[in-house]
């Protein structure tokens, strides 16, 4: 059969490990996973200031170790973890808050939480909210369903005014978790006793009340040891005319055994729940460790392999954005389908080919000699001037796609979970990617400008040969058939209609070129920028990485200290939980 010591000792060891990892349960839990502490039973000592809480604790433990004084002495919860060991030598006790100090006079395994004393008013030099703050602090411990409440009330005060009973009734209305302890029985007025309370008539609890006689201040000043103090306590109850019949169920020794026995039964009932929480936490921690990644090797070859793998992971996500596996790549198509056509439509061709401008350019093109048949130089200058307007939309398309690619790099780095560990490598990949994109943008700009230059450098002659020929002056068909030449006036090449026809012809040619560039600019941009980004974004980076020495590689794999700390905490907690499961499994809980 499992002994009481092994059960309570197991829970104590798990609690000690939890506190070492920062798991104190509830809102104070510094870790993001389920709190194991909240699943472990503990005993919290509650009472008003100067109710004798510290004396009760020391009586149970059997040693003098708590601070004393007037006013608020216990200013924060004090977790006392007593763990009994048997190493073939004199037994000793150790407290988590007093490392390497051994106590040899103690009782059973227990985890006790000494809470600040409840108070009703703030005295001098105390903040006004101290009363509420203390109550909230105490309440946060005792309201947990796994907390056993040791409610301390002084016998020389009316039980109806007990702060401990009032709070325990609020958080444990059935009284199943509350043990009532009556202190200072020896300080009651002569002729009075506390039998109504101790026998459960004044206030009934599920568990029996226990009376305690602590050391007096004079005994403490005289350094009266616990062994003698407990013997005096036993003598007090045995010889008391009021409490003699209850002597076997009174005193600090009985209280300690009562608590241990109850704690054992609670632990037995909680073991399945504790096991469930531990198993769930192990799964969470294993998943988190996979997410955080394993520690990096110190070998340069392994580090280079890791860097390349991380780069490939980023590159894979980047390509998924371009190919539609992830959102964002469609914005490039939006540049070609919306932005470029809209920019082309806004080009000021109407102003450039107005009659006034056409007349000006055509007239200036011939110099002092008028053109003989068609104003060829005027046509060329009008077309070249119009084609210059295409430079703006062409460059804007290059820049717009460049901006989208940079944004996709940023998003891909952020979405690459493996890279989150290494901020230095993230920065290096981003810098290398942006540098490559700048190179692709420059090549894209050169190419689209070449397309515009090519259109201006060689005009499509067939387009103009197919235009209706203007009837020139002196070539009137009627005159050649013997008619009257004066009957048909000669065409005036300086008339408005003449320039309107020239503007119309140039406009038709520019529209043809617009259609061509609307198709060829996207092709050039995709070829020079998108395709290159997809195929060779990190090629130069790979070349440079291969030349780096081990220390430079290690610098790129310099993890975020916060993440390293989180992984270390995860690993420690995972080790704790696995050991706890092994220990639970190794114990036969039921014969």
C-alpha positions in Angstrom: 0.0 0.0 0.0 1.3 3.5 -0.8 2.3 5.3 2.3 1.1 8.8 3.2 4.7 10.0 3.1 5.2 8.8 -0.5 1.9 10.4 -1.7 2.5 13.8 -0.1 6.2 13.7 -0.8 5.4 13.2 -4.5 3.1 16.2 -4.6 5.7 18.2 -2.7 8.4 17.4 -5.1 6.2 18.4 -8.1 5.3 21.7 -6.3 8.9 22.4 -5.6 9.8 21.9 -9.3 6.8 24.1 -10.3 7.9 27.0 -8.2 11.5 26.6 -9.5 10.0 27.1 -13.0 7.8 30.1 -12.1 4.5 28.2 -12.0 2.6 29.6 -9.0 -0.8 29.0 -10.4 -3.6 31.3 -11.4 -2.9 34.8 -12.7 0.6 34.7 -11.2 1.6 31.9 -13.6 4.5 33.2 -15.7 4.1 30.5 -18.3 1.6 30.2 -21.1 0.6 26.6 -20.5 -1.8 24.9 -18.1 -0.7 25.4 -14.5 0.2 22.2 -12.8 0.3 24.0 -9.5 -3.4 24.7 -9.6 -4.0 20.9 -9.8 -1.9 20.1 -6.7 -3.5 20.2 -3.2 -2.0 22.6 -0.7 -2.8 23.9 2.8 -3.2 27.7 3.2 -3.2 29.3 6.6 -5.7 32.1 7.0 -6.4 34.4 9.9 -6.5 38.0 11.1 -3.4 39.8 12.2 -2.0 38.5 15.5 -4.4 35.5 15.5 -1.5 33.1 16.0 -1.0 31.9 12.4 2.8 31.9 12.5 2.8 30.2 15.9 0.5 27.4 14.5 2.8 26.9 11.6 5.8 26.6 13.7 4.0 24.2 16.0 3.2 22.0 13.1 6.7 22.1 11.7 8.4 21.9 15.1 10.9 24.7 14.5 11.3 28.4 15.1 11.8 29.9 11.6 9.2 32.6 10.9 9.7 36.3 11.4 7.8 38.0 14.2 6.8 41.5 15.2 3.9 43.9 15.5 1.7 45.0 12.6 2.1 43.3 9.2 5.0 40.9 9.4 4.0 38.4 6.7 3.8 40.8 3.7 3.4 38.3 0.9 2.4 34.6 0.6 5.1 32.3 2.0 5.1 28.8 0.5 6.7 26.3 2.9 7.5 23.0 1.3 8.5 20.3 3.8 9.9 17.2 2.1 10.8 14.2 4.2 13.9 12.2 3.2 15.5 9.0 4.4 19.1 8.8 3.5 20.3 6.4 6.2 21.2 9.3 8.5 19.5 11.6 10.9 16.3 12.9 9.3 16.2 16.6 8.5 13.9 19.1 6.9 14.7 21.7 4.3 12.6 24.8 3.3 12.6 26.2 -0.2 13.1 29.8 1.2 16.0 28.7 3.4 18.3 26.7 1.1 21.0 24.5 2.6 19.7 24.9 6.1 18.6 21.6 7.7 16.1 21.1 10.5 16.0 17.8 12.3 13.0 18.3 14.5 9.8 18.2 12.4 6.6 16.3 11.7 5.1 15.1 8.5 5.4 16.0 4.8 3.3 19.1 4.0 3.2 22.1 1.8 1.9 25.0 3.8 1.2 28.5 2.5 1.5 31.3 5.1 -0.7 34.2 4.0 -0.6 37.8 5.2 -2.9 38.5 8.1 -6.3 39.9 7.3 -6.9 43.4 8.7 -9.9 45.7 9.1 -8.3 49.2 9.0 -5.2 50.8 7.6 -3.0 52.1 10.3 -0.3 54.9 10.1 2.1 54.6 7.2 -0.1 52.0 5.5 -1.9 52.8 2.2 -5.6 53.2 2.3 -6.2 50.2 0.0 -4.1 47.8 2.1 -7.2 46.2 3.6 -8.6 45.3 0.2 -5.2 44.4 -1.3 -4.5 41.8 1.5 -8.0 40.3 1.3 -7.7 40.0 -2.5 -4.3 38.4 -2.2 -5.5 35.9 0.4 -8.7 35.2 -1.6 -6.7 34.4 -4.7 -5.2 31.4 -2.9 -8.1 30.1 -0.8 -10.7 30.2 -3.6 -8.9 27.5 -5.6 -10.8 24.3 -5.3 -7.6 22.3 -4.4 -6.7 24.6 -1.5 -7.3 23.2 2.0 -8.0 26.2 4.3 -6.6 26.3 7.8 -8.8 29.0 9.3 -7.1 30.4 12.5 -9.3 32.2 15.0 -8.3 33.3 18.5 -10.4 31.8 21.3 -10.5 35.1 23.3 -12.6 36.8 20.5 -16.1 36.1 19.4 -16.1 33.5 16.6 -18.8 35.6 14.9 -16.1 38.3 14.2 -13.5 35.8 12.9 -11.9 37.1 9.7 -10.8 33.6 8.7 -14.2 32.0 9.2 -15.9 34.9 7.3 -13.6 34.5 4.3 -13.6 30.7 4.3 -17.4 30.7 4.4 -17.5 32.8 1.3 -15.0 30.7 -0.8 -16.0 27.3 0.8 -19.7 27.6 1.8 -20.0 23.8 2.4 -17.0 23.8 4.7 -15.5 20.7 2.9 -12.1 22.4 2.5 -12.0 24.2 5.8 -10.3 23.1 9.0 -11.1 25.4 12.0 -8.2 26.1 14.4 -8.8 27.8 17.7 -5.7 29.5 19.2 -5.0 31.3 22.5 -7.3 29.0 24.6 -5.0 29.7 27.6 -5.7 33.4 27.3 -9.4 33.3 27.8 -11.0 35.0 30.7 -11.4 32.9 33.8 -14.7 31.1 34.0 -15.1 31.0 30.2 -14.2 28.3 27.7 -14.5 27.6 23.9 -16.4 24.3 24.1 -19.3 25.7 22.0 -16.8 26.3 19.2 -14.6 23.2 19.6 -17.7 20.9 19.8 -19.2 22.5 16.7 -22.2 24.2 18.3 -21.2 27.8 17.7 -20.2 27.2 14.1 -20.2 23.8 12.5 -17.7 22.7 9.9 -17.4 19.4 8.0 -14.1 18.7 9.9 -13.7 18.9 13.6 -12.3 22.0 15.3 -8.8 21.7 16.8 -7.6 23.8 19.8 -4.0 24.9 19.9 -2.0 26.3 22.8 1.0 28.1 21.4 4.1 29.3 23.1 3.7 32.6 24.9 5.9 35.6 24.0 7.8 35.0 27.2 8.5 31.4 26.1 9.7 32.7 22.8 12.0 35.2 24.4 13.4 32.5 26.6 14.0 30.3 23.5 11.8 27.5 24.8 12.2 24.8 22.2 9.3 23.1 20.4 9.7 19.7 22.1 9.1 21.3 25.4 6.4 23.6 24.1 4.5 20.6 22.7 4.8 18.7 25.9 3.4 21.7 27.8 0.5 21.8 25.2 -0.3 18.1 25.8 -0.2 18.7 29.5 -2.5 21.7 29.2 -5.2 19.7 27.5 -4.8 16.6 29.5 -5.1 18.5 32.8 -7.8 21.0 31.7 -11.2 20.5 33.4 -12.9 22.0 30.3 -11.0 20.3 27.5 -9.7 17.1 29.1 -12.3 14.9 27.3 -11.1 16.3 24.0 -7.4 16.0 24.8 -6.7 13.3 22.3 -8.1 15.5 19.5 -6.4 18.7 20.5 -3.0 20.2 19.9 -0.5 20.9 17.1 0.6 17.3 16.8 -2.9 16.1 16.3 -3.6 18.9 13.8 -0.6 18.0 11.7 -1.6 14.4 11.6 -5.2 15.3 10.8 -4.0 17.5 7.9 -1.7 14.9 6.5 -4.4 12.2 6.6 -6.9 14.5 4.8 -4.2 15.7 2.4 -3.5 12.0 1.5 -7.1 11.4 0.7 -7.4 14.5 -1.4 -4.2 13.6 -3.3 -5.6 10.1 -4.0 -8.7 11.6 -5.4 -6.8 14.2 -7.5 -4.2 11.9 -9.0 -6.3 11.1 -12.2 -6.8 14.8 -12.7 -3.1 15.6 -12.1 -2.1 12.9 -14.5 -4.4 14.3 -17.1 -3.1 17.8 -16.8 0.5 16.5 -16.9 -0.2 14.5 -20.1 -1.9 17.4 -21.7 1.0 19.7 -20.8 3.5 17.2 -22.2 1.7 17.3 -25.5 1.6 21.1 -25.4 5.2 21.4 -24.6 6.3 18.9 -27.3 4.4 20.9 -29.8 5.9 24.1 -28.5 9.4 22.7 -28.7 8.8 21.7 -32.3 7.6 25.2 -32.9 10.5 26.9 -31.2 13.0 24.6 -32.8 15.8 22.5 -31.4 19.2 24.0 -30.3 21.6 24.8 -33.1 24.8 22.8 -33.5 28.2 24.5 -33.0 29.6 22.7 -36.1 30.2 25.2 -39.0 29.0 22.7 -41.6 25.8 22.0 -39.7 25.3 25.7 -39.2 25.7 26.4 -43.0 23.2 23.6 -43.7 20.7 25.1 -41.2 21.0 28.5 -42.8 20.5 27.1 -46.3 17.5 25.2 -45.1 16.0 28.3 -43.5 16.6 30.2 -46.7 14.8 27.5 -48.7 11.9 27.6 -46.3 11.6 31.4 -46.9 12.0 31.0 -50.6 9.3 28.4 -50.7 6.8 30.8 -49.1 7.9 33.6 -51.4 7.2 31.5 -54.4 3.8 30.4 -53.0 2.9 34.1 -52.9 3.8 34.6 -56.5 2.1 31.4 -57.7 -1.1 32.0 -55.9 -0.7 29.4 -53.1 -0.7 32.4 -50.7 -2.3 35.8 -51.3 -0.4 38.8 -52.6 1.0 37.7 -56.0 -2.3 38.8 -57.7 -1.3 42.4 -57.0 1.3 42.1 -59.7 -1.4 41.2 -62.2 -3.3 44.2 -60.9 -0.5 46.5 -62.0 -0.8 45.2 -65.6 -4.5 44.9 -65.7 -5.5 48.1 -63.9 -2.7 50.5 -63.2 -0.8 50.4 -66.6 -4.0 50.8 -68.8 -5.3 53.6 -66.5 -1.9 55.4 -66.8 -1.9 55.0 -70.6 -5.5 56.4 -70.8 -4.4 59.5 -68.9 -1.6 60.4 -71.3 -2.1 63.9 -72.8 -2.3 62.9 -76.4 -5.3 65.2 -77.1 -3.3 68.2 -76.1 -0.2 67.0 -78.0 -2.2 66.4 -81.2 -4.4 69.5 -81.1 -4.6 71.5 -84.3 -2.6 74.3 -82.9 0.3 72.0 -81.8 0.2 70.0 -85.0 0.4 73.2 -87.1 3.3 74.4 -85.0 5.3 71.2 -85.1 4.6 70.5 -88.9 5.4 74.1 -89.8 8.7 74.1 -87.8 9.8 70.8 -89.1 10.3 72.0 -92.7 12.4 75.0 -91.8 12.4 77.7 -94.5 11.4 75.2 -97.3 7.9 74.0 -97.4 7.3 70.2 -97.7 6.6 69.1 -101.3 4.2 66.2 -100.9 3.7 65.0 -97.3 5.1 66.6 -94.1 7.3 63.6 -93.2 9.5 65.4 -90.7 6.4 66.8 -89.1 4.9 63.3 -88.8 8.1 62.0 -87.3 8.4 64.8 -84.7 4.7 64.4 -83.7 5.1 60.7 -83.3 8.4 60.9 -81.4 6.9 63.5 -79.0 3.9 61.3 -78.4 6.0 58.2 -77.7 8.0 60.0 -75.0 4.9 60.1 -72.9 5.1 56.3 -72.6 8.2 56.5 -70.5 6.3 57.5 -67.3 3.8 54.6 -67.3 6.6 52.1 -68.3 8.8 53.2 -65.3 5.8 53.3 -63.0 4.9 49.7 -63.8 8.5 48.6 -63.0 8.4 50.5 -59.7 4.9 49.2 -58.8 5.9 45.6 -59.3 9.1 46.2 -57.4 7.1 47.5 -54.4 4.9 44.4 -54.5 7.9 42.1 -54.6 9.5 43.9 -51.6 6.2 43.6 -49.7 6.0 39.8 -50.5 9.6 39.4 -49.2 8.6 41.1 -45.9 5.5 39.0 -45.6 7.3 35.8 -46.4 9.9 36.4 -43.8 7.2 37.1 -41.2 5.3 33.9 -42.2 8.3 31.7 -42.1 8.0 30.2 -38.6 11.5 28.6 -38.7 13.0 32.1 -39.2 11.4 33.6 -36.1 14.2 32.2 -34.0 16.9 34.1 -35.8 16.4 37.9 -36.1 19.9 38.4 -37.5 19.3 35.9 -40.3 15.9 37.5 -41.0 17.7 40.9 -41.4 20.4 39.3 -43.6 17.8 37.6 -45.9 15.7 40.7 -46.1 18.8 42.8 -47.1 20.0 40.3 -49.7 16.5 40.1 -51.1 16.0 43.8 -51.4 19.4 44.2 -53.0 18.5 41.5 -55.6 15.2 43.2 -56.2 16.9 46.5 -56.8 19.1 44.9 -59.4 16.1 43.3 -61.1 14.2 46.7 -61.0 17.1 48.4 -62.8 17.2 45.7 -65.5 13.4 46.0 -65.8 13.6 49.8 -66.2 16.3 49.5 -68.9 14.2 46.9 -70.8 10.9 48.8 -70.8 12.7 52.0 -71.8 14.3 50.1 -74.7 10.8 49.0 -75.8 9.7 52.7 -75.9 13.0 53.7 -77.7 12.5 50.9 -80.3 9.0 52.2 -81.1 10.5 55.7 -81.6 13.5 54.5 -83.5 11.8 52.8 -86.3 8.2 53.7 -87.4 5.9 51.1 -89.0 5.9 52.4 -92.7 3.1 50.1 -93.9 0.7 51.9 -91.5 1.2 55.1 -93.3 1.2 53.6 -96.8 -2.3 52.2 -96.1 -3.7 55.7 -95.2 -5.9 57.4 -97.9 -3.6 59.6 -100.0 -4.3 63.3 -99.9 -5.2 64.9 -103.2 -2.3 67.2 -103.8 -2.5 70.6 -105.4 -2.6 70.5 -109.2 -3.7 66.8 -109.3 -7.4 67.4 -109.6 -8.9 64.4 -111.5 -11.4 66.6 -113.3 -8.7 68.7 -114.9 -7.0 65.7 -116.4 -10.3 64.8 -118.2 -10.5 68.2 -120.0 -12.6 69.9 -117.6 -12.2 73.4 -116.3 -9.2 73.6 -113.9 -10.5 76.6 -112.3 -13.7 74.8 -111.4 -12.0 72.8 -108.6 -9.9 74.7 -106.2 -6.5 73.3 -105.2 -6.1 71.7 -101.7 -4.7 74.1 -99.3 -2.1 72.3 -97.3 -2.1 75.0 -94.6 -5.9 74.8 -94.0 -7.3 73.4 -90.7 -8.5 70.2 -92.3 -5.0 69.4 -93.5 -3.6 69.6 -89.9 -6.6 67.7 -88.5 -6.0 64.8 -90.9 -2.3 64.8 -89.8 -3.3 64.7 -86.1 -5.8 62.0 -86.8 -3.2 59.8 -88.6 -0.7 60.3 -85.8 -3.3 59.5 -83.2 -4.1 56.2 -85.0 -0.5 55.3 -85.1 0.0 56.2 -81.4 -3.1 54.0 -80.5 -1.4 51.1 -82.3 1.8 51.6 -80.3 -0.3 51.9 -77.1 -1.8 48.5 -77.8 1.7 47.1 -78.4 3.2 48.5 -75.2 0.2 47.5 -73.1 1.2 43.9 -73.9 5.0 44.2 -74.1 5.7 46.2 -70.9 4.2 43.5 -68.7 6.2 40.8 -70.5 9.4 42.8 -69.9 8.6 43.4 -66.3 7.7 39.8 -65.6 10.8 38.5 -67.4 13.2 40.9 -65.8 11.7 41.2 -62.3 9.2 38.5 -61.4 10.8 35.6 -63.1 14.3 36.6 -61.8 12.9 37.0 -58.2 11.3 33.6 -58.4 14.4 31.9 -59.8 17.4 33.7 -58.3 16.4 35.9 -55.5 19.0 34.6 -53.0 21.6 33.3 -55.5 24.1 36.0 -54.6 23.4 35.5 -50.9 24.1 31.8 -51.3 27.5 32.6 -52.8 28.4 34.9 -50.0 27.2 32.5 -47.3 29.5 29.8 -48.7 32.5 32.0 -48.2 31.8 32.8 -44.5 33.7 31.5 -41.6 32.2 29.6 -38.7 31.9 32.7 -36.4 30.1 34.6 -39.1 27.6 31.7 -39.6 27.1 31.5 -35.8 26.3 35.3 -35.7 23.5 34.8 -38.3 22.1 32.0 -36.0 22.2 34.3 -33.0 18.8 33.7 -31.5 16.5 36.1 -29.8 17.4 35.8 -26.0 13.7 35.8 -25.1 13.1 32.9 -27.4 16.1 31.0 -26.1 14.9 31.6 -22.5 11.4 30.3 -23.5 12.9 27.2 -25.0 15.0 26.5 -22.0 11.9 26.9 -19.8 10.0 24.6 -22.1 12.7 22.0 -21.9 13.0 22.1 -18.1 9.2 21.9 -17.7 9.0 19.1 -20.2 11.7 17.2 -18.2 9.8 17.9 -15.0 6.5 16.6 -16.3 8.0 13.5 -17.8 9.7 12.7 -14.5 6.4 13.3 -12.7 4.5 10.9 -14.9 7.2 8.3 -14.5 7.1 8.7 -10.7 3.3 8.5 -10.6 3.3 5.4 -12.8 5.9 3.8 -10.6 3.7 4.0 -7.5 0.9 1.5 -7.0 -2.0 3.8 -6.0 -4.3 0.9 -5.3 -3.2 -2.4 -4.0 
